[in-house]
Amino acid sequence: MHRNSYSLAALAAAAVPGLVPVRTSSIATPLEDVDVAGVVGEDGRRVVVTSPSTTAAGVQMERDLRVADHLTGTPLQGVIPPVLGFVKLAEGGRAAVTAAPAGAPLMLDDLGASAELARSLGQVLARIHTVPRYAGEAAGVESFTTEVLHEQQSQRIARVREGDHLPTAVAQRWGDLLADEELWDFTPQFVHGDLSEESLFRSGDRISAVRDWSSARVADPASDLAWLISALEPERFDDLYAAYRKELPTATHPRLLERAQALGEFALAEWLLHGLDVGDEEIIADAQGMIADLDRDLAQLAREEAERTFEELSSEVSSADAGGSDPGRDGSAPRA
């Protein structure tokens, strides 16, 4: 069942000894089956209470908290709000109360305007990707091989192609990317799996909290970079990526960014398939529009490449003509 902010405040009071709520605020969440509220106690404590309204949402919340709990012994401890208590729900399951994340939700505009903030996010991403594999698996996250990850992408693209939803240039590009064995020869790492503005918080020019760990898994580190490489201006992404590489204890895969770009494009196919599966015409139209934009971008790149090739050939011909034979070069006088 769904609960309003006042009911959630009562749950928070029951879960956290000594907490006396004096103010509440609703908190937006992309999950339809979860109610979330911020609660301020009379002692100034700020907490967040989360109450699942369905069994499935409860399972997802428990997974999120289990992963977060296993990460408290890693360098990520400082950006994971601790759990303060639980309370059983009348219909089954339980609500959870955590410390409120420090700062405010991260907005991409803020990230784009601050090189320091971008570098901070790069450092946090590196710490996520260096979480030992065994720590993630101990938390119960799924672990995928590169072969399985590649096959998942291939199946999605095949479904979209079979439905005749892809322009020829896009289908060709995606097919070439999937056929590039070197591109997909990487070592799976622990990843967040669902990074977004909703899951990140900032305080000044640093990332202060990371939430929503229910999609964490051992998979492709490029998946956590894909949304950023497409959303940020190149200069700002370069700031983020430089800090990311510096924070890592080992070198990145030489084609990590290329794979992140590919995954960002493949996400359009996933979005389209989601719309088709649920029969949502708005989602379908949105995905088709973005695929059409990609097709236009590829056409523009092809034109620019053709122009560069033509200019290079013209330059070579001009150079060859300039270096050809000149009358009188052998010392004889030119003919009258």
Secondary structure as UniProt FT lines:
FT   HELIX           5..15
FT   TURN            17..18
FT   STRAND          21..26
FT   TURN            32..33
FT   STRAND          34..41
FT   TURN            42..43
FT   STRAND          46..52
FT   HELIX           55..70
FT   HELIX           71..73
FT   TURN            75..76
FT   HELIX           77..79
FT   STRAND          83..88
FT   TURN            90..91
FT   STRAND          94..99
FT   STRAND          104..105
FT   HELIX           108..113
FT   HELIX           115..129
FT   HELIX           133..138
FT   TURN            139..140
FT   STRAND          142..143
FT   HELIX           146..162
FT   TURN            163..164
FT   HELIX           168..179
FT   HELIX           181..184
FT   STRAND          189..191
FT   HELIX           197..199
FT   STRAND          200..203
FT   TURN            204..205
FT   STRAND          206..210
FT   TURN            214..215
FT   STRAND          217..219
FT   HELIX           222..231
FT   HELIX           234..247
FT   TURN            254..255
FT   HELIX           256..278
FT   HELIX           281..322
FT   TURN            327..330
//
